[in-house]
Amino acid sequence: MKENSFLSKIKYLLYLFFAVIVLSCSKKSNTGGTTNTVVNAEVTILAGETNQVIQGFGCATVFAPPNTSPLTNEEFDRLFGSGNGQVGFNFLRIRIASDDAWRATELNHAKAAILRGAKVFASPWSPPARMKTNNNIVGGKLIADSAAGYARYLNDFAVYMAANGAPLYAVSVQNEPDWEPSYEGCVWTATEMRDFLKNQGALVTATRLMAPELVNNNQTYVNTILSDDAAVANLDIVGTHLYGGGLVENALAKSKGKEVWMTEHLDTNVTYNANLNTAIEIHECFTKANFSAYIWWYGKRFYGPVGQDGAVTKRGYVISQFARFIKEGAIRLGSSANTRNDVLISAYKNGTKKVVVAINWGTNDVKQKISFQGADAASVIPYVTTSSKNAEQGSAVALTANSFTYTLPSKSVATFVEQ
C-alpha cells in the first residue's frame, strides 16, 4: 500500500510538472514568444546573367517640410555617408525654383551632398509665372510660344549651379505633369511633353535631361514620348513616381537604351511592417520594373530615412540595407527562383564584389542556402535589420563550394557583402 501510495504521488507530481511545461509553451506561443519554426530555402545567384546598371539611391530637399528643422551637417553625414549608422545615399533631388532665396538654399543643399560624394539632379514644380497661361506658378499651362524660353531656363539653372560649385547630373522638364495640384504645378499632356522634348530638348546642353516624372507610372504616357525617335534623341533619363500605375518594366525604354528612374515615393506609415514594405518595394523596383535608381521623398521627415529628431529611422536602416552596399555603377545579377516565396532575393556586382539582399517577410525563420554559379566567392559579411536590430554587422560567413547558409530571422532584411 505504501509503495502504491508513493508511486501515485510520483505520478501526480510528474503530471503537474508536464502540465506546467505545456502551459508555459502554450503561453509563449500565444504571446508571440521567441521560438520560431525554422524552414529551409535555396537559391542560386547567376553571376553570368547581367541586368540593368544601378545608378543609386537618394532623397529630396525640394521644399521646407512643416515642423522640420533644416538639415544639419551631422544629418547630411547620416544621409550620404556609407558607414555604420548611415543610410548610404548617393543622389540628392532638389527643386528648380524661380525665387533667388530658395535657389540659394538648394545650392547649399547640393554643395553639402556633393561634399559627401553624392550627385544632384533638379526638378521644377512649375515654369516661371511669366511663361504660363495664367501668369501663376499654381495651375495653368506652359504658353506654347514660351517653350524655347523654358528650355533655356532649365539650361540656365544647370549653368548657375555649375558656376557656383554644384554641377547637376540632370534636370527634369516637370514634376508630375499628369495631374493638377492645389499648389505649385503645371499640367502637360503626353503629346505636349513629347513635342517639347523633340523641338526644344536640344537647347538643354549643360546637363542631362529627364522626363516625364509622372505621378503615376503611366506606360501609355511614357510610350507616347518613346515612340518618337526625335524626342528620344533629346531624352537621357525616363523618370517616374509610384503613386499609381504599378511596378512594371517599360520594354520600349529598354529597347531604346534609356534608363528608368523612380524619382519619388513616400509612405507616412512608420510601423515596422510598413518599413519592411519599403524594402520589398525597392526589391521590386529593381527586379520587376528594372529601374536604375530609387529616390525617396524628403530626406528628413518623421516617415523619412532621418527623423525630425535627426536620428536615422527604422526606414532609414531598411533602405541602407541596399544603399550602403549597392554603389553607383553596380550591375544587377540574375538568380533562380527561391524555393520559398516569402524570402525575396536580389543580387548585384560592384566591380568584382558581389552583394546579395535577402528580405524574409514571412513569420518563420528561414535557413537560407545561397549559391553562386559562374563566379567564385570565399566569404561574406552579413548585415541584418529586424524590429530590434539596425543594419547590425555579423561575423564573416565562409563559403564552401561557392555556397553558404544563413538563418534569416522572420521579418528581416539581410545584406551579404563579399569580402
LINZI-V152508 format. One record per residue. N is the residue number from 0. RES is the residue in one small letter. PHI is phi in whole degrees, -180 to 180 (none if undefined). BURIAL is 1 if it has 16 or more other C-alpha atoms within 10 Angstrom, else 0. Layout:
n->N res->RES phi->PHI burial->BURIAL
n->N res->RES phi->PHI burial->BURIAL
//
This chain:
n->0 res->m phi->none burial->0
n->1 res->k phi->-62 burial->0
n->2 res->e phi->-60 burial->0
n->3 res->n phi->-63 burial->0
n->4 res->s phi->-65 burial->0
n->5 res->f phi->-64 burial->0
n->6 res->l phi->-63 burial->0
n->7 res->s phi->-63 burial->0
n->8 res->k phi->-66 burial->0
n->9 res->i phi->-61 burial->0
n->10 res->k phi->-60 burial->0
n->11 res->y phi->-65 burial->0
n->12 res->l phi->-66 burial->0
n->13 res->l phi->-64 burial->0
n->14 res->y phi->-60 burial->0
n->15 res->l phi->-63 burial->0
n->16 res->f phi->-60 burial->0
n->17 res->f phi->-70 burial->0
n->18 res->a phi->-64 burial->0
n->19 res->v phi->-63 burial->0
n->20 res->i phi->-62 burial->0
n->21 res->v phi->-62 burial->0
n->22 res->l phi->-64 burial->0
n->23 res->s phi->-63 burial->0
n->24 res->c phi->-63 burial->0
n->25 res->s phi->-64 burial->0
n->26 res->k phi->-65 burial->0
n->27 res->k phi->-63 burial->0
n->28 res->s phi->-66 burial->0
n->29 res->n phi->-71 burial->0
n->30 res->t phi->-102 burial->0
n->31 res->g phi->71 burial->0
n->32 res->g phi->-62 burial->0
n->33 res->t phi->-82 burial->0
n->34 res->t phi->-83 burial->0
n->35 res->n phi->-114 burial->0
n->36 res->t phi->-70 burial->0
n->37 res->v phi->-105 burial->0
n->38 res->v phi->-118 burial->0
n->39 res->n phi->-104 burial->0
n->40 res->a phi->-151 burial->1
n->41 res->e phi->-139 burial->1
n->42 res->v phi->-147 burial->1
n->43 res->t phi->-121 burial->1
n->44 res->i phi->-84 burial->1
n->45 res->l phi->-99 burial->1
n->46 res->a phi->-66 burial->1
n->47 res->g phi->-84 burial->0
n->48 res->e phi->-101 burial->0
n->49 res->t phi->-107 burial->0
n->50 res->n phi->-120 burial->0
n->51 res->q phi->-74 burial->1
n->52 res->v phi->-80 burial->1
n->53 res->i phi->-94 burial->1
n->54 res->q phi->-86 burial->1
n->55 res->g phi->141 burial->1
n->56 res->f phi->-137 burial->1
n->57 res->g phi->-166 burial->1
n->58 res->c phi->-150 burial->1
n->59 res->a phi->-119 burial->1
n->60 res->t phi->-112 burial->1
n->61 res->v phi->18 burial->1
n->62 res->f phi->-134 burial->0
n->63 res->a phi->-95 burial->0
n->64 res->p phi->-64 burial->0
n->65 res->p phi->-65 burial->0
n->66 res->n phi->56 burial->0
n->67 res->t phi->-132 burial->0
n->68 res->s phi->-75 burial->0
n->69 res->p phi->-60 burial->0
n->70 res->l phi->-63 burial->1
n->71 res->t phi->-92 burial->0
n->72 res->n phi->-60 burial->0
n->73 res->e phi->-64 burial->0
n->74 res->e phi->-71 burial->1
n->75 res->f phi->-63 burial->1
n->76 res->d phi->-60 burial->1
n->77 res->r phi->-66 burial->1
n->78 res->l phi->-73 burial->1
n->79 res->f phi->-110 burial->1
n->80 res->g phi->-89 burial->1
n->81 res->s phi->-120 burial->1
n->82 res->g phi->-93 burial->0
n->83 res->n phi->-60 burial->0
n->84 res->g phi->77 burial->1
n->85 res->q phi->-125 burial->1
n->86 res->v phi->-87 burial->1
n->87 res->g phi->97 burial->1
n->88 res->f phi->-64 burial->1
n->89 res->n phi->-130 burial->1
n->90 res->f phi->-136 burial->1
n->91 res->l phi->-121 burial->1
n->92 res->r phi->-103 burial->1
n->93 res->i phi->-117 burial->1
n->94 res->r phi->-106 burial->1
n->95 res->i phi->-85 burial->1
n->96 res->a phi->-105 burial->1
n->97 res->s phi->-83 burial->1
n->98 res->d phi->-91 burial->0
n->99 res->d phi->-65 burial->0
n->100 res->a phi->-63 burial->0
n->101 res->w phi->-73 burial->1
n->102 res->r phi->-60 burial->1
n->103 res->a phi->-65 burial->0
n->104 res->t phi->-63 burial->1
n->105 res->e phi->-68 burial->1
n->106 res->l phi->-61 burial->1
n->107 res->n phi->-66 burial->0
n->108 res->h phi->-59 burial->1
n->109 res->a phi->-62 burial->1
n->110 res->k phi->-63 burial->1
n->111 res->a phi->-64 burial->1
n->112 res->a phi->-69 burial->1
n->113 res->i phi->-63 burial->1
n->114 res->l phi->-57 burial->0
n->115 res->r phi->-100 burial->1
n->116 res->g phi->90 burial->0
n->117 res->a phi->-88 burial->1
n->118 res->k phi->-116 burial->1
n->119 res->v phi->-129 burial->1
n->120 res->f phi->-129 burial->1
n->121 res->a phi->-130 burial->1
n->122 res->s phi->-125 burial->1
n->123 res->p phi->-90 burial->1
n->124 res->w phi->-89 burial->1
n->125 res->s phi->-161 burial->1
n->126 res->p phi->-63 burial->1
n->127 res->p phi->-56 burial->1
n->128 res->a phi->-55 burial->1
n->129 res->r phi->-65 burial->0
n->130 res->m phi->-96 burial->1
n->131 res->k phi->-113 burial->1
n->132 res->t phi->-65 burial->0
n->133 res->n phi->-110 burial->0
n->134 res->n phi->54 burial->1
n->135 res->n phi->-151 burial->1
n->136 res->i phi->-76 burial->1
n->137 res->v phi->-98 burial->1
n->138 res->g phi->73 burial->1
n->139 res->g phi->74 burial->1
n->140 res->k phi->-136 burial->1
n->141 res->l phi->-70 burial->1
n->142 res->i phi->-67 burial->0
n->143 res->a phi->-55 burial->0
n->144 res->d phi->-73 burial->0
n->145 res->s phi->-96 burial->0
n->146 res->a phi->-60 burial->1
n->147 res->a phi->-65 burial->1
n->148 res->g phi->-63 burial->0
n->149 res->y phi->-70 burial->1
n->150 res->a phi->-61 burial->1
n->151 res->r phi->-66 burial->1
n->152 res->y phi->-61 burial->1
n->153 res->l phi->-64 burial->1
n->154 res->n phi->-66 burial->1
n->155 res->d phi->-62 burial->0
n->156 res->f phi->-66 burial->1
n->157 res->a phi->-63 burial->1
n->158 res->v phi->-63 burial->1
n->159 res->y phi->-60 burial->1
n->160 res->m phi->-65 burial->1
n->161 res->a phi->-64 burial->0
n->162 res->a phi->-65 burial->0
n->163 res->n phi->-106 burial->0
n->164 res->g phi->87 burial->0
n->165 res->a phi->-139 burial->1
n->166 res->p phi->-61 burial->1
n->167 res->l phi->-93 burial->1
n->168 res->y phi->-75 burial->1
n->169 res->a phi->-165 burial->1
n->170 res->v phi->-122 burial->1
n->171 res->s phi->-101 burial->1
n->172 res->v phi->-74 burial->1
n->173 res->q phi->-165 burial->1
n->174 res->n phi->-76 burial->1
n->175 res->e phi->46 burial->1
n->176 res->p phi->-73 burial->1
n->177 res->d phi->-95 burial->1
n->178 res->w phi->-155 burial->0
n->179 res->e phi->-112 burial->1
n->180 res->p phi->-82 burial->0
n->181 res->s phi->-86 burial->0
n->182 res->y phi->-116 burial->0
n->183 res->e phi->-52 burial->1
n->184 res->g phi->-178 burial->1
n->185 res->c phi->-161 burial->1
n->186 res->v phi->-91 burial->1
n->187 res->w phi->-129 burial->1
n->188 res->t phi->-77 burial->0
n->189 res->a phi->-61 burial->1
n->190 res->t phi->-66 burial->0
n->191 res->e phi->-64 burial->0
n->192 res->m phi->-66 burial->1
n->193 res->r phi->-58 burial->1
n->194 res->d phi->-67 burial->1
n->195 res->f phi->-63 burial->1
n->196 res->l phi->-62 burial->1
n->197 res->k phi->-66 burial->1
n->198 res->n phi->-93 burial->0
n->199 res->q phi->-122 burial->1
n->200 res->g phi->-58 burial->1
n->201 res->a phi->-67 burial->1
n->202 res->l phi->-75 burial->1
n->203 res->v phi->-90 burial->1
n->204 res->t phi->-114 burial->1
n->205 res->a phi->-86 burial->1
n->206 res->t phi->-164 burial->1
n->207 res->r phi->-76 burial->1
n->208 res->l phi->-118 burial->1
n->209 res->m phi->-117 burial->1
n->210 res->a phi->-165 burial->1
n->211 res->p phi->-100 burial->1
n->212 res->e phi->51 burial->1
n->213 res->l phi->-69 burial->1
n->214 res->v phi->-68 burial->1
n->215 res->n phi->-111 burial->1
n->216 res->n phi->-78 burial->1
n->217 res->n phi->-86 burial->1
n->218 res->q phi->-69 burial->1
n->219 res->t phi->-64 burial->0
n->220 res->y phi->-62 burial->1
n->221 res->v phi->-62 burial->1
n->222 res->n phi->-71 burial->1
n->223 res->t phi->-61 burial->1
n->224 res->i phi->-74 burial->1
n->225 res->l phi->-71 burial->1
n->226 res->s phi->-80 burial->0
n->227 res->d phi->-108 burial->0
n->228 res->d phi->-64 burial->0
n->229 res->a phi->-69 burial->1
n->230 res->a phi->-69 burial->1
n->231 res->v phi->-61 burial->1
n->232 res->a phi->-61 burial->0
n->233 res->n phi->-102 burial->1
n->234 res->l phi->-110 burial->1
n->235 res->d phi->-100 burial->1
n->236 res->i phi->-135 burial->1
n->237 res->v phi->-91 burial->1
n->238 res->g phi->-110 burial->1
n->239 res->t phi->-151 burial->1
n->240 res->h phi->-111 burial->1
n->241 res->l phi->-120 burial->1
n->242 res->y phi->-95 burial->0
n->243 res->g phi->156 burial->0
n->244 res->g phi->95 burial->0
n->245 res->g phi->81 burial->0
n->246 res->l phi->-97 burial->1
n->247 res->v phi->-134 burial->1
n->248 res->e phi->-81 burial->1
n->249 res->n phi->-94 burial->1
n->250 res->a phi->-65 burial->0
n->251 res->l phi->-68 burial->0
n->252 res->a phi->-61 burial->1
n->253 res->k phi->-64 burial->0
n->254 res->s phi->-67 burial->0
n->255 res->k phi->-99 burial->0
n->256 res->g phi->72 burial->0
n->257 res->k phi->-105 burial->1
n->258 res->e phi->-69 burial->1
n->259 res->v phi->-114 burial->1
n->260 res->w phi->-113 burial->1
n->261 res->m phi->-92 burial->1
n->262 res->t phi->-105 burial->1
n->263 res->e phi->-167 burial->1
n->264 res->h phi->-161 burial->1
n->265 res->l phi->-150 burial->0
n->266 res->d phi->-141 burial->0
n->267 res->t phi->-81 burial->0
n->268 res->n phi->-78 burial->0
n->269 res->v phi->-116 burial->0
n->270 res->t phi->-65 burial->0
n->271 res->y phi->-62 burial->1
n->272 res->n phi->-61 burial->0
n->273 res->a phi->-64 burial->0
n->274 res->n phi->-65 burial->1
n->275 res->l phi->-63 burial->1
n->276 res->n phi->-64 burial->1
n->277 res->t phi->-64 burial->1
n->278 res->a phi->-62 burial->1
n->279 res->i phi->-63 burial->1
n->280 res->e phi->-63 burial->1
n->281 res->i phi->-61 burial->1
n->282 res->h phi->-55 burial->1
n->283 res->e phi->-73 burial->1
n->284 res->c phi->-58 burial->1
n->285 res->f phi->-85 burial->1
n->286 res->t phi->-92 burial->1
n->287 res->k phi->-95 burial->0
n->288 res->a phi->-93 burial->1
n->289 res->n phi->58 burial->1
n->290 res->f phi->-69 burial->1
n->291 res->s phi->-106 burial->1
n->292 res->a phi->-152 burial->1
n->293 res->y phi->-131 burial->1
n->294 res->i phi->-117 burial->1
n->295 res->w phi->-74 burial->1
n->296 res->w phi->-75 burial->1
n->297 res->y phi->-60 burial->1
n->298 res->g phi->-69 burial->1
n->299 res->k phi->-121 burial->1
n->300 res->r phi->-171 burial->1
n->301 res->f phi->-60 burial->1
n->302 res->y phi->-102 burial->1
n->303 res->g phi->-95 burial->1
n->304 res->p phi->-71 burial->1
n->305 res->v phi->-119 burial->1
n->306 res->g phi->-83 burial->1
n->307 res->q phi->-70 burial->1
n->308 res->d phi->-89 burial->0
n->309 res->g phi->90 burial->1
n->310 res->a phi->-92 burial->1
n->311 res->v phi->-65 burial->1
n->312 res->t phi->-88 burial->1
n->313 res->k phi->-60 burial->1
n->314 res->r phi->-62 burial->1
n->315 res->g phi->-60 burial->1
n->316 res->y phi->-68 burial->1
n->317 res->v phi->-63 burial->1
n->318 res->i phi->-63 burial->1
n->319 res->s phi->-63 burial->1
n->320 res->q phi->-62 burial->1
n->321 res->f phi->-98 burial->1
n->322 res->a phi->-68 burial->1
n->323 res->r phi->-70 burial->1
n->324 res->f phi->-118 burial->1
n->325 res->i phi->-103 burial->1
n->326 res->k phi->-98 burial->1
n->327 res->e phi->-53 burial->1
n->328 res->g phi->95 burial->0
n->329 res->a phi->-64 burial->1
n->330 res->i phi->-115 burial->1
n->331 res->r phi->-76 burial->1
n->332 res->l phi->-95 burial->1
n->333 res->g phi->-83 burial->1
n->334 res->s phi->-156 burial->1
n->335 res->s phi->-73 burial->0
n->336 res->a phi->-70 burial->0
n->337 res->n phi->-68 burial->1
n->338 res->t phi->-76 burial->0
n->339 res->r phi->-124 burial->1
n->340 res->n phi->-82 burial->0
n->341 res->d phi->-93 burial->1
n->342 res->v phi->-123 burial->1
n->343 res->l phi->-98 burial->1
n->344 res->i phi->-122 burial->1
n->345 res->s phi->-136 burial->1
n->346 res->a phi->-137 burial->1
n->347 res->y phi->-144 burial->1
n->348 res->k phi->-131 burial->1
n->349 res->n phi->-95 burial->1
n->350 res->g phi->64 burial->0
n->351 res->t phi->-103 burial->0
n->352 res->k phi->-93 burial->0
n->353 res->k phi->-101 burial->1
n->354 res->v phi->-131 burial->1
n->355 res->v phi->-122 burial->1
n->356 res->v phi->-114 burial->1
n->357 res->a phi->-120 burial->1
n->358 res->i phi->-112 burial->1
n->359 res->n phi->-98 burial->1
n->360 res->w phi->-92 burial->1
n->361 res->g phi->-85 burial->0
n->362 res->t phi->-97 burial->0
n->363 res->n phi->-107 burial->1
n->364 res->d phi->-66 burial->1
n->365 res->v phi->-125 burial->1
n->366 res->k phi->-84 burial->1
n->367 res->q phi->-96 burial->1
n->368 res->k phi->-96 burial->1
n->369 res->i phi->-123 burial->1
n->370 res->s phi->-118 burial->1
n->371 res->f phi->-110 burial->1
n->372 res->q phi->-116 burial->0
n->373 res->g phi->92 burial->0
n->374 res->a phi->-161 burial->0
n->375 res->d phi->-99 burial->0
n->376 res->a phi->-152 burial->1
n->377 res->a phi->-101 burial->0
n->378 res->s phi->-159 burial->1
n->379 res->v phi->-132 burial->1
n->380 res->i phi->-106 burial->1
n->381 res->p phi->-90 burial->1
n->382 res->y phi->-128 burial->1
n->383 res->v phi->-131 burial->1
n->384 res->t phi->-116 burial->1
n->385 res->t phi->-131 burial->1
n->386 res->s phi->-63 burial->0
n->387 res->s phi->-117 burial->0
n->388 res->k phi->-121 burial->0
n->389 res->n phi->-123 burial->1
n->390 res->a phi->46 burial->1
n->391 res->e phi->-76 burial->1
n->392 res->q phi->-79 burial->1
n->393 res->g phi->-108 burial->0
n->394 res->s phi->-76 burial->0
n->395 res->a phi->-59 burial->0
n->396 res->v phi->-113 burial->1
n->397 res->a phi->-80 burial->1
n->398 res->l phi->-98 burial->1
n->399 res->t phi->-120 burial->0
n->400 res->a phi->53 burial->0
n->401 res->n phi->62 burial->1
n->402 res->s phi->-136 burial->1
n->403 res->f phi->-145 burial->1
n->404 res->t phi->-126 burial->1
n->405 res->y phi->-143 burial->0
n->406 res->t phi->-87 burial->0
n->407 res->l phi->-85 burial->1
n->408 res->p phi->-63 burial->1
n->409 res->s phi->-60 burial->1
n->410 res->k phi->49 burial->1
n->411 res->s phi->-139 burial->1
n->412 res->v phi->-123 burial->1
n->413 res->a phi->-126 burial->1
n->414 res->t phi->-119 burial->1
n->415 res->f phi->-113 burial->1
n->416 res->v phi->-113 burial->1
n->417 res->e phi->-64 burial->1
n->418 res->q phi->-80 burial->0
//
